[in-house]
Amino acid sequence: MTCIVGWVDKNKDVYLGADSYATSNHNTLVLDTNKVFRNGSFIFGGCGSYRLLNVLEYSFKEPKRKANISDMDYLYNYFITSIIKLLTKEKCLKEKEKIAGLDGAVILFGYKGNLYGLDDDLQINKTFKHFRVTGCGQDFAGGAIHAIKDVDISIEEKLLTGLRIASIYNNTVGSPFHIIKMSKGGVFKRFPIYKE
């Protein structure tokens, strides 16, 4: 029901893009609710529950960061703890075999010039390559972006191409498409909405 695409450029600017479809039981809704958004020093994009995305966008409060700790120390020891507490309080976590998780959701997020994934089991992982995709359209979008990753076009166009290809071959992905960007220094930009 989703396609989320992420990219980190050579300047450590992080981009996230998303479609606008919500699907269930062979029904499709085109929603005005963004699947990519900013909250504090983070940008988020996710697939799965819109409730989870709403909580991250409107209820998450970025934990204070102590001086002289690494990004990973902060993410593993403060950020994820805060996320788990909030999602537990808001009843957004599902328990499987006595382990709490996101019930199939995957969140991509940008923080301080890096692209990370928050997977179903609440593990945080840093993207090794300069792009990552998730959601039902990930195979098509990932293949399309990989094929044009070295082509001299804007990053927005690369992400849009991935989203467009996913929407052609996967009926749970569709426009309008949203793209956002956060610089390593925290400057945020929302690009115009792309309607097909």
Number of C-alpha atoms within 10 A of each C-alpha: 20 27 33 33 30 29 25 24 14 8 9 19 22 28 31 31 28 31 32 23 24 20 15 9 5 7 9 15 13 14 13 9 13 19 28 29 24 20 14 12 15 18 24 27 29 29 24 20 15 15 12 19 23 15 15 21 21 10 13 16 14 14 15 9 14 10 7 8 9 11 14 13 13 18 17 15 11 16 18 17 13 17 18 17 13 18 19 14 10 13 11 18 21 17 11 11 6 7 10 16 20 22 16 13 20 22 25 26 24 28 22 17 20 22 27 19 23 19 18 18 18 19 11 18 15 14 16 10 9 15 20 22 27 24 22 19 28 21 17 21 30 23 15 20 25 15 12 15 15 9 11 9 10 9 17 18 14 23 30 24 16 29 32 24 21 26 21 13 13 19 16 24 30 27 19 18 26 25 27 23 25 25 20 18 12 17 10 19 13 15 13 10 12 12 10 8
